[in-house]
């Protein structure tokens, strides 16, 4: 039934989705995940948001759609070809700050920053530099990851990495986590106060 529920899409989403189909980008978050990202963004008024892995900006458009006018979003990706699609359709939104940089380099340069919401959709902040990104969460902040259920594009050995990531998150005493076998497999964590 959930697949039949009509979603209201963000203004820029349809154009970004069309441009994404015409690119070689194959790692976009699905609509169910994006809808959840928007809803969760709405829970952080005047929030400071971070997206690690902009891709073409599909999920970025949903996060922005859920944010209030006083919130800010930093979104990073290391592939200019895909990031330029996001920039083309979203750069007019003054709440958005796009960066074309390696995720590890950005995290290293910004260790002191704090966020109310982090969507980690790339290696850094998920499979690499997890502790450093967890340190960026404010108390009560949300940490969200997707693609935790097996995906057809996973390389050999990736299942073990995903299993270890879940174990690492479960073993942390500073988080409350929820694992969902829904969409592509979502994990939502909240940083304890």
N, C-alpha and C positions, 0 to 999 in steps of 0.2 A: 504493500500500500504506500509506503513512504516514497517510493520512486515515482508514484503518480501525483504526488502533491506538487502543485505548480509553485515554482520559486519566483519571487520578484527579484530580478537581476539589477545590480548596480548600473548606473547610466553607461559607464565606459565598458562594462563587461562584454557586451555583444561584439563591439568593435575589436576589443583585445582578443576575444576568442577567435574571431575570423582571421586576424593577423597571425595568431598562434598556429592555426591550422595551415597557413601558408608558409610557416617557418618549419625548421627541423626540430622544434622543441617538443619533447614527448613526456615530460615529467610534470605536467600541470596537475594541481590539486583538483579533485573532483568537486562537483557542485554541492554535494551534501556536506563535505568538509568545509567548503567556502561559506556556506550558509551558517554553519556552526561558528566559524571564525567571526563572522559579522555579529552574530548574537552575543558572543563572548566579548567582543570589542565594546559593545554598548554598556557593559558592566563596569567600564573603567573611565568615567567622566574625568576630563582634564588629565587623561592618562598619557604616559610616555610609552610608546610602542616600538618594538623591534621585530623586523622580519628578516631572518637569515635565509636567503635564497629567494630573490624576487622572481626569477624566471622571466616570463613575459608580462607579469603584473596581474594575472587573473586573480590570485588570492589577495593581492594587494588591493585591488578594486573593492573586494568584499570587506576587508578590514577597514578601509577608509569609509565605506558606506555605513559601518556600525559605529564609527568614532564620532564624538561630538566635535563642535567647532573649536574647542580649546585644547584638543589633544594633538599630539605629534606622532609621526611614524617615520622611523629610519628604516629603509629597506636596502639591503645590499645583495649584489650578485657579482660574480667575476666574469660573466660573459656579456660583453657589450652588445653583441648582435641581439640577444634576447632582451636585455635591459633596455635597449633603445625602443622596443615595442612598448614597454611599460611607460617610458618617458614620453613617447609620442601621445599617449592617451591620458596620462595622469599628471604630467608635470605642472599643469595649471593649478593643481590643488596645493595650496600653500602649506598645508599640514604635512606634506610629504617631502622627505629628503632622501633622494636616491644616491647610492654610491656604487661605482664600478670598482670593486676591489676584492682581493682574495679574502674569504671569510676569516681565516686564521689571522691574517695580518690586521683586519679590522678589529677583531676581538682583542688582540694583543695591544693595539693602540688605544682601545677604549675601555680598558678594564675597570676604570673608576665609575663608569656610567651605570645608572640604575633605571630599571624599566618596570612598568606595571603589567606588561603583557609581552611575551616573546613567542613568536611562531618560528620554530626552527625547522626549516624545510630544506636543509642542505647538510653536508657532512659536519661542518663546524657548528657546534652547539647541540649536536645530536650524537654523532659517532666520534667526533674529535672535539677537544676542549670543552667537554661537558661541565666540568667543575668551574671553569672560568665563566661560562655563560650562566650557570646556576648562581654564581656570586653576583651577577648583574640584576637578579630579581629583587624587587622590593618585597617586604613582608606583605602577604596577601596577593602577590602578583601571580599571574597565570603563565604557565609554560605549556605550550601545545606542540605536539608532533603528530604527523600522519604517516601513512605507508608502513604501518607496523604489521599488517597482514601480508603474507607472501604476494609479491607482485610479479607479473610475467617478465618485467625488464630487470629483475634482480640478477646480478652476476653470481657465479658459483661462490659459495662461502658467505654470502650476505645474510642468509637466515641466521647463522651463528652470531653475526654482529648485532642483528636486531634482537635476538634472544638475550645477549649480554647487556645491551642497552636497557632493556626492560628490567633485568636483574639489578643493574646499577641504580636505576631509578627507585626500585622497590627497597633497596638497601640503604637509601639515604634517610636520615632521621629529620631532615628539615623540610620534607615535602609530604603532602597528602596527594595521592594519585588515584586516578580513575582510568582503567583500561577499557576501551570499547571495541568490540568486534563488530563494527559498523563502518560503513563507507569503506575506506582503505585500511582501517585499523587506526584508531585515534587514541592518543594518551593525553590526558589533561592533568596537570599537576598544579598545585597551589603551594607557594612558599609559606611556611608557618611563620607566625609572628614571633 
